Amino acid sequence: MKLGFTLPIIGPAISSAAGLSAFCRGIEDLGYDTLWVGDRLVQPVDMHSIYPGREQPYPPQMKRYLDPVLLWTVAATATSRVRLNASTLSTFYWEPPHLARMLTTLDVLSDGRLEVGVGLGWMKDEHDISRSADWRRRGRMLDDLLAFLHEWWTTNPVSWDSEFFSLPPVHADLRPVQAGGPPIWIGGASEAAMRRVGRRATGWLGVDFLPDEVADHLWSLARQAAQEAGRDPDALKKAIRINLEPGTTVDSLADKLKRFAESGADEAFVDAFAPFPGLDQMLDFAGQVIARTGRL
């Protein structure tokens, strides 16, 4: 099982490109496989959405958020081996051609190390503020966007005409390093999300707080959708996000990683922003995890 670590896009930990670069190199030197980013554009003062698995709104440190694409860019230039992914990139912030150009550029700058985790988002408040679109149609919008990205990465010139936007034939000579474009992962815990994983994605971005029976059911839906779409269900991958809470020990995390590995997960990645206020503390914890799990 691969192991990843999440860059803290929220909270006070990141304050300079130099500090972030050193952190990324440290994670790579420890032997981690992937550096992950999350995504947050705005958090309204009067918020009604609740993060899945929690009973209360975000804590105060969640009110400071950095741009994930810029963090990706720093990570790409600071490292040479680790892959880059997102859990998850909120694609509805961008117009599709803008997003396509940005992701293609990142794939070039990282020498083909980019993977793109996308999702519909859980914060309806944020969606209503940042995009004047129907929340109930966001699944159809994501399907349309993913189809457009595939077209952008596999044809040139490229054009598009759908219910959501149109593009006349344009040149797209900037080509991704990875044939067909960066692999797409999809996050979510609904039946619709899992069917989308099966139809379109490299793999599923799961979360550690789902009960095993729920996760198993969702995974079976993705596999069934893949088979119905003429894809190989065994080729689907699974990555599990672990959101650390204050007081989490290295031993308890190592036990959780072992369970995920034994369950067949292809990757697990750790988000340690909550327990640790700074990059030095996170890097130290990341090293203890590597030592404890025998990955050195």
C-alpha positions as a Markdown table, in Angstrom:
| # | Residue | x | y | z |
|---|---|---|---|---|
| 1 | Met | 0.0 | 0.0 | 0.0 |
| 2 | Lys | 1.3 | 3.5 | -0.9 |
| 3 | Leu | 1.4 | 6.2 | 1.7 |
| 4 | Gly | 0.7 | 9.9 | 1.3 |
| 5 | Phe | 0.8 | 13.0 | 3.4 |
| 6 | Thr | -1.4 | 16.1 | 3.0 |
| 7 | Leu | -0.2 | 19.6 | 2.7 |
| 8 | Pro | -2.0 | 21.8 | 5.3 |
| 9 | Ile | -3.9 | 24.2 | 3.1 |
| 10 | Ile | -5.8 | 25.4 | 6.1 |
| 11 | Gly | -4.5 | 26.7 | 9.4 |
| 12 | Pro | -1.3 | 28.7 | 10.2 |
| 13 | Ala | 1.3 | 26.1 | 9.3 |
| 14 | Ile | 2.4 | 27.4 | 5.9 |
| 15 | Ser | 3.8 | 30.9 | 5.8 |
| 16 | Ser | 6.4 | 30.8 | 3.1 |
| 17 | Ala | 7.4 | 29.0 | -0.1 |
| 18 | Ala | 10.8 | 28.2 | 1.4 |
| 19 | Gly | 9.2 | 26.5 | 4.4 |
| 20 | Leu | 6.8 | 24.6 | 2.3 |
| 21 | Ser | 9.5 | 23.5 | -0.1 |
| 22 | Ala | 11.6 | 22.1 | 2.7 |
| 23 | Phe | 8.6 | 20.3 | 4.1 |
| 24 | Cys | 7.8 | 18.7 | 0.7 |
| 25 | Arg | 11.4 | 17.6 | 0.3 |
| 26 | Gly | 11.4 | 16.1 | 3.8 |
| 27 | Ile | 8.2 | 14.1 | 3.1 |
| 28 | Glu | 9.8 | 12.8 | -0.2 |
| 29 | Asp | 13.1 | 12.0 | 1.6 |
| 30 | Leu | 11.2 | 10.0 | 4.2 |
| 31 | Gly | 9.8 | 7.7 | 1.4 |
| 32 | Tyr | 6.2 | 8.9 | 1.1 |
| 33 | Asp | 4.6 | 8.2 | -2.3 |
| 34 | Thr | 2.2 | 11.1 | -2.7 |
| 35 | Leu | 1.7 | 14.7 | -1.5 |
| 36 | Trp | -2.0 | 15.7 | -1.3 |
| 37 | Val | -3.8 | 19.0 | -1.2 |
| 38 | Gly | -7.4 | 19.8 | -0.2 |
| 39 | Asp | -9.5 | 22.7 | -1.4 |
| 40 | Arg | -11.3 | 25.6 | 0.2 |
| 41 | Leu | -12.3 | 28.8 | -1.5 |
| 42 | Val | -14.5 | 30.5 | 1.1 |
| 43 | Gln | -16.0 | 29.7 | 4.5 |
| 44 | Pro | -19.1 | 31.9 | 5.2 |
| 45 | Val | -19.4 | 33.5 | 8.6 |
| 46 | Asp | -22.9 | 32.2 | 8.9 |
| 47 | Met | -22.3 | 28.6 | 7.8 |
| 48 | His | -24.9 | 25.8 | 7.8 |
| 49 | Ser | -23.1 | 22.9 | 6.2 |
| 50 | Ile | -21.5 | 20.3 | 8.4 |
| 51 | Tyr | -18.5 | 18.3 | 7.3 |
| 52 | Pro | -19.4 | 14.6 | 6.9 |
| 53 | Gly | -18.5 | 12.6 | 10.0 |
| 54 | Arg | -18.6 | 15.7 | 12.3 |
| 55 | Glu | -21.4 | 17.1 | 14.4 |
| 56 | Gln | -20.1 | 20.7 | 14.6 |
| 57 | Pro | -19.0 | 23.3 | 12.1 |
| 58 | Tyr | -15.3 | 23.8 | 11.3 |
| 59 | Pro | -13.0 | 24.9 | 14.2 |
| 60 | Pro | -11.5 | 28.5 | 14.1 |
| 61 | Gln | -8.2 | 27.5 | 12.4 |
| 62 | Met | -10.2 | 26.5 | 9.3 |
| 63 | Lys | -10.8 | 30.1 | 8.5 |
| 64 | Arg | -7.3 | 30.6 | 7.0 |
| 65 | Tyr | -7.1 | 28.8 | 3.7 |
| 66 | Leu | -4.4 | 28.8 | 0.9 |
| 67 | Asp | -4.7 | 28.1 | -2.8 |
| 68 | Pro | -4.2 | 24.4 | -3.5 |
| 69 | Val | -2.9 | 24.9 | -7.0 |
| 70 | Leu | -0.1 | 27.2 | -5.9 |
| 71 | Leu | 0.8 | 24.8 | -3.2 |
| 72 | Trp | 0.9 | 22.0 | -5.8 |
| 73 | Thr | 3.2 | 24.2 | -7.9 |
| 74 | Val | 5.6 | 24.7 | -5.0 |
| 75 | Ala | 5.5 | 21.0 | -4.3 |
| 76 | Ala | 6.2 | 20.1 | -8.0 |
| 77 | Thr | 9.3 | 22.3 | -8.1 |
| 78 | Ala | 10.6 | 21.2 | -4.7 |
| 79 | Thr | 10.4 | 17.4 | -5.4 |
| 80 | Ser | 11.4 | 15.0 | -8.1 |
| 81 | Arg | 9.7 | 11.6 | -7.2 |
| 82 | Val | 6.5 | 11.9 | -5.2 |
| 83 | Arg | 3.2 | 12.2 | -7.1 |
| 84 | Leu | 0.7 | 15.0 | -6.5 |
| 85 | Asn | -3.0 | 14.5 | -5.9 |
| 86 | Ala | -6.0 | 16.3 | -4.4 |
| 87 | Ser | -8.7 | 15.2 | -2.0 |
| 88 | Thr | -10.6 | 16.9 | -3.5 |
| 89 | Leu | -10.2 | 19.7 | -6.0 |
| 90 | Ser | -13.5 | 21.6 | -6.2 |
| 91 | Thr | -13.7 | 21.9 | -9.9 |
| 92 | Phe | -16.8 | 24.2 | -10.0 |
| 93 | Tyr | -14.6 | 27.2 | -9.1 |
| 94 | Trp | -13.2 | 27.4 | -12.6 |
| 95 | Glu | -14.4 | 27.7 | -16.1 |
| 96 | Pro | -13.5 | 24.4 | -17.9 |
| 97 | Pro | -10.9 | 25.8 | -20.4 |
| 98 | His | -9.1 | 27.6 | -17.5 |
| 99 | Leu | -9.1 | 24.4 | -15.4 |
| 100 | Ala | -7.8 | 22.3 | -18.4 |
| 101 | Arg | -4.9 | 24.7 | -19.1 |
| 102 | Met | -4.0 | 24.9 | -15.4 |
| 103 | Leu | -4.0 | 21.1 | -14.9 |
| 104 | Thr | -2.0 | 20.5 | -18.1 |
| 105 | Thr | 0.6 | 23.1 | -17.0 |
| 106 | Leu | 0.9 | 21.3 | -13.7 |
| 107 | Asp | 1.4 | 18.0 | -15.4 |
| 108 | Val | 4.2 | 19.5 | -17.5 |
| 109 | Leu | 5.8 | 21.3 | -14.5 |
| 110 | Ser | 5.8 | 18.1 | -12.5 |
| 111 | Asp | 7.1 | 16.0 | -15.4 |
| 112 | Gly | 4.0 | 13.9 | -15.4 |
| 113 | Arg | 3.5 | 13.4 | -11.7 |
| 114 | Leu | 0.1 | 14.9 | -11.4 |
| 115 | Glu | -3.1 | 13.1 | -10.5 |
| 116 | Val | -6.4 | 14.9 | -10.0 |
| 117 | Gly | -8.9 | 14.0 | -7.3 |
| 118 | Val | -12.2 | 15.7 | -7.8 |
| 119 | Gly | -15.5 | 15.8 | -6.0 |
| 120 | Leu | -18.8 | 17.7 | -5.7 |
| 121 | Gly | -18.0 | 19.3 | -2.4 |
| 122 | Trp | -19.9 | 19.0 | 0.8 |
| 123 | Met | -20.3 | 22.7 | 1.7 |
| 124 | Lys | -23.4 | 24.0 | 0.0 |
| 125 | Asp | -22.8 | 27.4 | 1.5 |
| 126 | Glu | -19.5 | 27.7 | -0.4 |
| 127 | His | -21.0 | 26.4 | -3.7 |
| 128 | Asp | -23.8 | 29.0 | -3.5 |
| 129 | Ile | -21.3 | 31.8 | -2.9 |
| 130 | Ser | -18.7 | 30.9 | -5.5 |
| 131 | Arg | -20.9 | 29.6 | -8.4 |
| 132 | Ser | -24.4 | 30.7 | -9.3 |
| 133 | Ala | -25.4 | 27.1 | -10.4 |
| 134 | Asp | -28.0 | 24.7 | -9.3 |
| 135 | Trp | -26.7 | 22.5 | -6.4 |
| 136 | Arg | -28.9 | 19.7 | -7.5 |
| 137 | Arg | -27.3 | 19.6 | -11.0 |
| 138 | Arg | -23.7 | 19.5 | -9.8 |
| 139 | Gly | -23.3 | 15.8 | -10.6 |
| 140 | Arg | -24.2 | 16.4 | -14.2 |
| 141 | Met | -21.8 | 19.4 | -14.3 |
| 142 | Leu | -19.0 | 17.2 | -13.0 |
| 143 | Asp | -19.7 | 14.5 | -15.6 |
| 144 | Asp | -19.7 | 17.1 | -18.3 |
| 145 | Leu | -16.4 | 18.6 | -17.1 |
| 146 | Leu | -14.6 | 15.3 | -16.9 |
| 147 | Ala | -15.7 | 14.5 | -20.4 |
| 148 | Phe | -14.4 | 17.9 | -21.6 |
| 149 | Leu | -11.0 | 17.3 | -19.9 |
| 150 | His | -10.7 | 14.0 | -21.7 |
| 151 | Glu | -11.4 | 15.8 | -25.0 |
| 152 | Trp | -8.9 | 18.6 | -24.2 |
| 153 | Trp | -6.2 | 16.1 | -23.4 |
| 154 | Thr | -6.8 | 13.8 | -26.3 |
| 155 | Thr | -7.6 | 16.0 | -29.3 |
| 156 | Asn | -6.2 | 19.1 | -30.9 |
| 157 | Pro | -7.8 | 21.4 | -32.0 |
| 158 | Val | -10.5 | 21.0 | -29.4 |
| 159 | Ser | -14.1 | 22.1 | -29.4 |
| 160 | Trp | -17.1 | 21.5 | -27.1 |
| 161 | Asp | -20.8 | 22.0 | -27.0 |
| 162 | Ser | -22.9 | 20.9 | -24.1 |
| 163 | Glu | -25.8 | 22.1 | -22.0 |
| 164 | Phe | -23.3 | 23.8 | -19.7 |
| 165 | Phe | -20.9 | 25.6 | -22.0 |
| 166 | Ser | -19.6 | 25.8 | -25.6 |
| 167 | Leu | -16.2 | 26.2 | -27.0 |
| 168 | Pro | -15.4 | 26.8 | -30.7 |
| 169 | Pro | -12.4 | 25.0 | -32.2 |
| 170 | Val | -9.2 | 26.2 | -30.5 |
| 171 | His | -5.6 | 25.2 | -30.5 |
| 172 | Ala | -4.3 | 23.2 | -27.6 |
| 173 | Asp | -0.7 | 22.6 | -28.4 |
| 174 | Leu | 0.2 | 22.4 | -24.7 |
| 175 | Arg | -0.1 | 18.7 | -24.2 |
| 176 | Pro | 0.1 | 16.7 | -20.9 |
| 177 | Val | 3.1 | 14.6 | -20.3 |
| 178 | Gln | 0.9 | 11.7 | -19.3 |
| 179 | Ala | -0.8 | 10.2 | -22.4 |
| 180 | Gly | -4.5 | 10.9 | -22.1 |
| 181 | Gly | -4.0 | 13.4 | -19.3 |
| 182 | Pro | -3.5 | 13.1 | -15.5 |
| 183 | Pro | -5.4 | 10.2 | -13.9 |
| 184 | Ile | -8.7 | 11.3 | -12.4 |
| 185 | Trp | -9.8 | 10.1 | -9.0 |
| 186 | Ile | -13.3 | 10.8 | -7.6 |
| 187 | Gly | -14.3 | 11.4 | -4.0 |
| 188 | Gly | -17.7 | 10.8 | -2.4 |
| 189 | Ala | -19.8 | 8.5 | -0.3 |
| 190 | Ser | -23.0 | 8.4 | -2.2 |
| 191 | Glu | -24.3 | 5.8 | -4.6 |
| 192 | Ala | -24.2 | 8.3 | -7.5 |
| 193 | Ala | -20.5 | 9.1 | -6.7 |
| 194 | Met | -19.6 | 5.5 | -6.7 |
| 195 | Arg | -21.2 | 4.9 | -10.1 |
| 196 | Arg | -19.3 | 7.8 | -11.4 |
| 197 | Val | -16.1 | 6.3 | -10.0 |
| 198 | Gly | -16.8 | 3.0 | -11.9 |
| 199 | Arg | -17.7 | 4.8 | -15.2 |
| 200 | Arg | -14.9 | 7.3 | -15.3 |
| 201 | Ala | -12.2 | 7.3 | -12.7 |
| 202 | Thr | -8.8 | 5.7 | -12.0 |
| 203 | Gly | -10.0 | 5.2 | -8.4 |
| 204 | Trp | -12.1 | 6.2 | -5.4 |
| 205 | Leu | -11.1 | 8.7 | -2.7 |
| 206 | Gly | -12.6 | 7.2 | 0.5 |
| 207 | Val | -12.5 | 8.4 | 4.1 |
| 208 | Asp | -11.6 | 6.6 | 7.2 |
| 209 | Phe | -14.7 | 7.3 | 9.2 |
| 210 | Leu | -17.0 | 5.2 | 7.0 |
| 211 | Pro | -18.1 | 1.9 | 8.7 |
| 212 | Asp | -16.6 | -1.1 | 7.0 |
| 213 | Glu | -20.0 | -2.4 | 5.8 |
| 214 | Val | -20.8 | 1.0 | 4.2 |
| 215 | Ala | -17.4 | 1.3 | 2.5 |
| 216 | Asp | -17.7 | -2.3 | 1.2 |
| 217 | His | -21.2 | -1.6 | -0.2 |
| 218 | Leu | -20.1 | 1.6 | -1.9 |
| 219 | Trp | -17.0 | -0.2 | -3.4 |
| 220 | Ser | -19.2 | -2.9 | -4.8 |
| 221 | Leu | -21.3 | -0.3 | -6.6 |
| 222 | Ala | -18.2 | 1.2 | -8.2 |
| 223 | Arg | -17.0 | -2.2 | -9.4 |
| 224 | Gln | -20.5 | -3.0 | -10.8 |
| 225 | Ala | -20.6 | 0.3 | -12.6 |
| 226 | Ala | -17.2 | -0.3 | -14.1 |
| 227 | Gln | -18.2 | -3.7 | -15.4 |
| 228 | Glu | -21.4 | -2.2 | -16.9 |
| 229 | Ala | -19.3 | 0.5 | -18.6 |
| 230 | Gly | -17.0 | -2.2 | -20.2 |
| 231 | Arg | -14.1 | -1.4 | -17.8 |
| 232 | Asp | -12.1 | -3.8 | -15.7 |
| 233 | Pro | -13.4 | -3.6 | -12.1 |
| 234 | Asp | -10.1 | -5.0 | -10.9 |
| 235 | Ala | -8.2 | -2.0 | -12.3 |
| 236 | Leu | -10.1 | 0.4 | -10.0 |
| 237 | Lys | -8.0 | 1.8 | -7.2 |
| 238 | Lys | -8.9 | 2.9 | -3.7 |
| 239 | Ala | -7.2 | 5.6 | -1.6 |
| 240 | Ile | -8.3 | 6.3 | 2.0 |
| 241 | Arg | -8.0 | 9.7 | 3.7 |
| 242 | Ile | -7.2 | 9.7 | 7.4 |
| 243 | Asn | -8.1 | 13.0 | 9.2 |
| 244 | Leu | -6.0 | 13.0 | 12.4 |
| 245 | Glu | -7.6 | 14.3 | 15.6 |
| 246 | Pro | -5.6 | 15.9 | 18.4 |
| 247 | Gly | -4.1 | 13.2 | 20.6 |
| 248 | Thr | -3.8 | 10.6 | 17.8 |
| 249 | Thr | -0.7 | 8.4 | 18.6 |
| 250 | Val | 1.7 | 6.9 | 16.1 |
| 251 | Asp | 0.7 | 3.4 | 17.2 |
| 252 | Ser | -3.0 | 4.0 | 16.7 |
| 253 | Leu | -2.3 | 5.4 | 13.2 |
| 254 | Ala | 0.0 | 2.5 | 12.3 |
| 255 | Asp | -2.8 | 0.1 | 13.4 |
| 256 | Lys | -5.2 | 1.9 | 11.1 |
| 257 | Leu | -2.8 | 1.8 | 8.2 |
| 258 | Lys | -2.3 | -1.9 | 8.7 |
| 259 | Arg | -6.1 | -2.5 | 8.6 |
| 260 | Phe | -6.5 | -0.5 | 5.4 |
| 261 | Ala | -3.6 | -2.4 | 3.8 |
| 262 | Glu | -5.1 | -5.7 | 4.7 |
| 263 | Ser | -8.5 | -4.6 | 3.3 |
| 264 | Gly | -6.9 | -4.0 | -0.1 |
| 265 | Ala | -6.5 | -0.2 | -0.2 |
| 266 | Asp | -4.0 | 0.9 | -2.8 |
| 267 | Glu | -3.0 | 4.0 | -0.8 |
| 268 | Ala | -3.7 | 5.8 | 2.5 |
| 269 | Phe | -2.9 | 9.4 | 3.1 |
| 270 | Val | -2.7 | 11.3 | 6.4 |
| 271 | Asp | -4.0 | 14.8 | 7.1 |
| 272 | Ala | -2.3 | 16.0 | 10.3 |
| 273 | Phe | -3.2 | 19.7 | 10.3 |
| 274 | Ala | -5.5 | 19.4 | 13.4 |
| 275 | Pro | -3.0 | 18.0 | 15.9 |
| 276 | Phe | 0.0 | 19.9 | 14.8 |
| 277 | Pro | 0.3 | 23.7 | 14.3 |
| 278 | Gly | 3.5 | 23.8 | 12.3 |
| 279 | Leu | 5.3 | 22.0 | 9.5 |
| 280 | Asp | 8.2 | 20.9 | 11.7 |
| 281 | Gln | 5.9 | 19.0 | 14.0 |
| 282 | Met | 4.1 | 17.4 | 11.1 |
| 283 | Leu | 7.4 | 16.3 | 9.5 |
| 284 | Asp | 8.5 | 14.8 | 12.8 |
| 285 | Phe | 5.3 | 12.9 | 13.1 |
| 286 | Ala | 5.5 | 11.8 | 9.5 |
| 287 | Gly | 9.0 | 10.4 | 10.2 |
| 288 | Gln | 7.7 | 8.5 | 13.3 |
| 289 | Val | 5.0 | 6.9 | 11.2 |
| 290 | Ile | 7.5 | 5.7 | 8.6 |
| 291 | Ala | 9.7 | 4.3 | 11.4 |
| 292 | Arg | 6.8 | 2.6 | 13.1 |
| 293 | Thr | 5.4 | 1.0 | 10.0 |
| 294 | Gly | 8.8 | -0.3 | 8.9 |
| 295 | Arg | 8.9 | 1.6 | 5.6 |
| 296 | Leu | 12.4 | 3.0 | 6.0 |
